[in-house]
Amino acid sequence: MKICVTATSWNLDSTMDPHFGRAPYFIIIDPETMEFEVLENPGVSVLGKGIQVAQAMVSKGIDVLLTGKIGPDAFRILSEEGVSIVTGASGSIQAAVEQFKKGELRPADGPTWK
């Protein structure tokens, strides 16, 4: 399983970024080993970048996305590819992954950002 978490910095102690398309970093984590890969978001300040970011995450083979908010286009792309999207997560990257592993976070029913 691969979990992608939107992040403000490049390590597991960093804080989650609340916006999927505008997050400066994406941390892709194996929840069993906690090994991770960091990806920079080259379009962090560009509106409408969520579509390209969603496609990039799909190409990385993620199974779950933990984020604060996500727009309709990115939500649709990820959902169609079978990615479970969990919104409303916050705190550190490591804490969010632990909450997910314990079943404390639930998948979103739809987009949370316009």
C-alpha positions as protocol buffer text, in pm:
chain_id: "A"
residue {
  index: 1
  type: MET
  ca { x: 0 y: 0 z: 0 }
}
residue {
  index: 2
  type: LYS
  ca { x: 114 y: 353 z: -77 }
}
residue {
  index: 3
  type: ILE
  ca { x: -24 y: 652 z: 111 }
}
residue {
  index: 4
  type: CYS
  ca { x: 28 y: 1004 z: -25 }
}
residue {
  index: 5
  type: VAL
  ca { x: 15 y: 1289 z: 226 }
}
residue {
  index: 6
  type: THR
  ca { x: 13 y: 1659 z: 137 }
}
residue {
  index: 7
  type: ALA
  ca { x: 299 y: 1825 z: 326 }
}
residue {
  index: 8
  type: THR
  ca { x: 448 y: 2165 z: 408 }
}
residue {
  index: 9
  type: SER
  ca { x: 802 y: 2023 z: 420 }
}
residue {
  index: 10
  type: TRP
  ca { x: 1002 y: 1716 z: 321 }
}
residue {
  index: 11
  type: ASN
  ca { x: 997 y: 1489 z: 629 }
}
residue {
  index: 12
  type: LEU
  ca { x: 754 y: 1286 z: 842 }
}
residue {
  index: 13
  type: ASP
  ca { x: 761 y: 1543 z: 1123 }
}
residue {
  index: 14
  type: SER
  ca { x: 640 y: 1821 z: 895 }
}
residue {
  index: 15
  type: THR
  ca { x: 284 y: 1947 z: 910 }
}
residue {
  index: 16
  type: MET
  ca { x: 23 y: 1839 z: 661 }
}
residue {
  index: 17
  type: ASP
  ca { x: -66 y: 2099 z: 402 }
}
residue {
  index: 18
  type: PRO
  ca { x: -442 y: 2162 z: 395 }
}
residue {
  index: 19
  type: HIS
  ca { x: -477 y: 2195 z: 14 }
}
residue {
  index: 20
  type: PHE
  ca { x: -409 y: 1911 z: -228 }
}
residue {
  index: 21
  type: GLY
  ca { x: -321 y: 2105 z: -545 }
}
residue {
  index: 22
  type: ARG
  ca { x: -125 y: 2377 z: -366 }
}
residue {
  index: 23
  type: ALA
  ca { x: 77 y: 2161 z: -128 }
}
residue {
  index: 24
  type: PRO
  ca { x: 450 y: 2229 z: -171 }
}
residue {
  index: 25
  type: TYR
  ca { x: 537 y: 1863 z: -113 }
}
residue {
  index: 26
  type: PHE
  ca { x: 380 y: 1519 z: -139 }
}
residue {
  index: 27
  type: ILE
  ca { x: 515 y: 1242 z: 80 }
}
residue {
  index: 28
  type: ILE
  ca { x: 443 y: 890 z: -43 }
}
residue {
  index: 29
  type: ILE
  ca { x: 470 y: 646 z: 245 }
}
residue {
  index: 30
  type: ASP
  ca { x: 466 y: 271 z: 291 }
}
residue {
  index: 31
  type: PRO
  ca { x: 260 y: 254 z: 613 }
}
residue {
  index: 32
  type: GLU
  ca { x: 414 y: -77 z: 721 }
}
residue {
  index: 33
  type: THR
  ca { x: 779 y: 27 z: 701 }
}
residue {
  index: 34
  type: MET
  ca { x: 730 y: 407 z: 711 }
}
residue {
  index: 35
  type: GLU
  ca { x: 979 y: 434 z: 425 }
}
residue {
  index: 36
  type: PHE
  ca { x: 893 y: 736 z: 215 }
}
residue {
  index: 37
  type: GLU
  ca { x: 957 y: 929 z: -103 }
}
residue {
  index: 38
  type: VAL
  ca { x: 923 y: 1307 z: -129 }
}
residue {
  index: 39
  type: LEU
  ca { x: 794 y: 1484 z: -439 }
}
residue {
  index: 40
  type: GLU
  ca { x: 801 y: 1861 z: -487 }
}
residue {
  index: 41
  type: ASN
  ca { x: 496 y: 2028 z: -640 }
}
residue {
  index: 42
  type: PRO
  ca { x: 628 y: 2244 z: -925 }
}
residue {
  index: 43
  type: GLY
  ca { x: 289 y: 2416 z: -966 }
}
residue {
  index: 44
  type: VAL
  ca { x: 235 y: 2502 z: -602 }
}
residue {
  index: 45
  type: SER
  ca { x: 123 y: 2861 z: -675 }
}
residue {
  index: 46
  type: VAL
  ca { x: -75 y: 2789 z: -994 }
}
residue {
  index: 47
  type: LEU
  ca { x: -454 y: 2771 z: -970 }
}
residue {
  index: 48
  type: GLY
  ca { x: -605 y: 2465 z: -1136 }
}
residue {
  index: 49
  type: LYS
  ca { x: -293 y: 2257 z: -1088 }
}
residue {
  index: 50
  type: GLY
  ca { x: -486 y: 1987 z: -901 }
}
residue {
  index: 51
  type: ILE
  ca { x: -560 y: 1795 z: -1223 }
}
residue {
  index: 52
  type: GLN
  ca { x: -192 y: 1757 z: -1312 }
}
residue {
  index: 53
  type: VAL
  ca { x: -101 y: 1672 z: -954 }
}
residue {
  index: 54
  type: ALA
  ca { x: -374 y: 1407 z: -939 }
}
residue {
  index: 55
  type: GLN
  ca { x: -246 y: 1250 z: -1261 }
}
residue {
  index: 56
  type: ALA
  ca { x: 110 y: 1250 z: -1123 }
}
residue {
  index: 57
  type: MET
  ca { x: -6 y: 1076 z: -804 }
}
residue {
  index: 58
  type: VAL
  ca { x: -192 y: 814 z: -1006 }
}
residue {
  index: 59
  type: SER
  ca { x: 127 y: 747 z: -1203 }
}
residue {
  index: 60
  type: LYS
  ca { x: 305 y: 687 z: -870 }
}
residue {
  index: 61
  type: GLY
  ca { x: 55 y: 412 z: -786 }
}
residue {
  index: 62
  type: ILE
  ca { x: -86 y: 560 z: -466 }
}
residue {
  index: 63
  type: ASP
  ca { x: -374 y: 380 z: -295 }
}
residue {
  index: 64
  type: VAL
  ca { x: -473 y: 645 z: -39 }
}
residue {
  index: 65
  type: LEU
  ca { x: -451 y: 1026 z: -28 }
}
residue {
  index: 66
  type: LEU
  ca { x: -452 y: 1205 z: 308 }
}
residue {
  index: 67
  type: THR
  ca { x: -517 y: 1578 z: 270 }
}
residue {
  index: 68
  type: GLY
  ca { x: -717 y: 1865 z: 413 }
}
residue {
  index: 69
  type: LYS
  ca { x: -918 y: 1976 z: 109 }
}
residue {
  index: 70
  type: ILE
  ca { x: -944 y: 1869 z: -256 }
}
residue {
  index: 71
  type: GLY
  ca { x: -1121 y: 2014 z: -559 }
}
residue {
  index: 72
  type: PRO
  ca { x: -1373 y: 1838 z: -782 }
}
residue {
  index: 73
  type: ASP
  ca { x: -1146 y: 1765 z: -1080 }
}
residue {
  index: 74
  type: ALA
  ca { x: -865 y: 1613 z: -873 }
}
residue {
  index: 75
  type: PHE
  ca { x: -1122 y: 1421 z: -665 }
}
residue {
  index: 76
  type: ARG
  ca { x: -1278 y: 1276 z: -982 }
}
residue {
  index: 77
  type: ILE
  ca { x: -945 y: 1172 z: -1136 }
}
residue {
  index: 78
  type: LEU
  ca { x: -822 y: 1002 z: -819 }
}
residue {
  index: 79
  type: SER
  ca { x: -1158 y: 836 z: -748 }
}
residue {
  index: 80
  type: GLU
  ca { x: -1183 y: 698 z: -1101 }
}
residue {
  index: 81
  type: GLU
  ca { x: -841 y: 537 z: -1051 }
}
residue {
  index: 82
  type: GLY
  ca { x: -950 y: 374 z: -726 }
}
residue {
  index: 83
  type: VAL
  ca { x: -760 y: 602 z: -489 }
}
residue {
  index: 84
  type: SER
  ca { x: -926 y: 637 z: -148 }
}
residue {
  index: 85
  type: ILE
  ca { x: -936 y: 1009 z: -63 }
}
residue {
  index: 86
  type: VAL
  ca { x: -934 y: 1105 z: 303 }
}
residue {
  index: 87
  type: THR
  ca { x: -995 y: 1475 z: 375 }
}
residue {
  index: 88
  type: GLY
  ca { x: -995 y: 1662 z: 702 }
}
residue {
  index: 89
  type: ALA
  ca { x: -668 y: 1512 z: 821 }
}
residue {
  index: 90
  type: SER
  ca { x: -428 y: 1748 z: 1001 }
}
residue {
  index: 91
  type: GLY
  ca { x: -121 y: 1755 z: 1222 }
}
residue {
  index: 92
  type: SER
  ca { x: 212 y: 1596 z: 1139 }
}
residue {
  index: 93
  type: ILE
  ca { x: 256 y: 1355 z: 850 }
}
residue {
  index: 94
  type: GLN
  ca { x: 346 y: 1072 z: 1084 }
}
residue {
  index: 95
  type: ALA
  ca { x: 46 y: 1137 z: 1313 }
}
residue {
  index: 96
  type: ALA
  ca { x: -195 y: 1141 z: 1017 }
}
residue {
  index: 97
  type: VAL
  ca { x: -62 y: 808 z: 888 }
}
residue {
  index: 98
  type: GLU
  ca { x: -95 y: 656 z: 1237 }
}
residue {
  index: 99
  type: GLN
  ca { x: -454 y: 785 z: 1263 }
}
residue {
  index: 100
  type: PHE
  ca { x: -531 y: 628 z: 926 }
}
residue {
  index: 101
  type: LYS
  ca { x: -375 y: 295 z: 1025 }
}
residue {
  index: 102
  type: LYS
  ca { x: -586 y: 291 z: 1343 }
}
residue {
  index: 103
  type: GLY
  ca { x: -904 y: 349 z: 1139 }
}
residue {
  index: 104
  type: GLU
  ca { x: -964 y: 695 z: 1287 }
}
residue {
  index: 105
  type: LEU
  ca { x: -992 y: 866 z: 946 }
}
residue {
  index: 106
  type: ARG
  ca { x: -1264 y: 795 z: 689 }
}
residue {
  index: 107
  type: PRO
  ca { x: -1274 y: 842 z: 310 }
}
residue {
  index: 108
  type: ALA
  ca { x: -1448 y: 1154 z: 179 }
}
residue {
  index: 109
  type: ASP
  ca { x: -1780 y: 1131 z: -6 }
}
residue {
  index: 110
  type: GLY
  ca { x: -1690 y: 1412 z: -246 }
}
residue {
  index: 111
  type: PRO
  ca { x: -1470 y: 1716 z: -308 }
}
residue {
  index: 112
  type: THR
  ca { x: -1427 y: 1971 z: -32 }
}
residue {
  index: 113
  type: TRP
  ca { x: -1295 y: 2263 z: -238 }
}
residue {
  index: 114
  type: LYS
  ca { x: -1439 y: 2448 z: -539 }
}
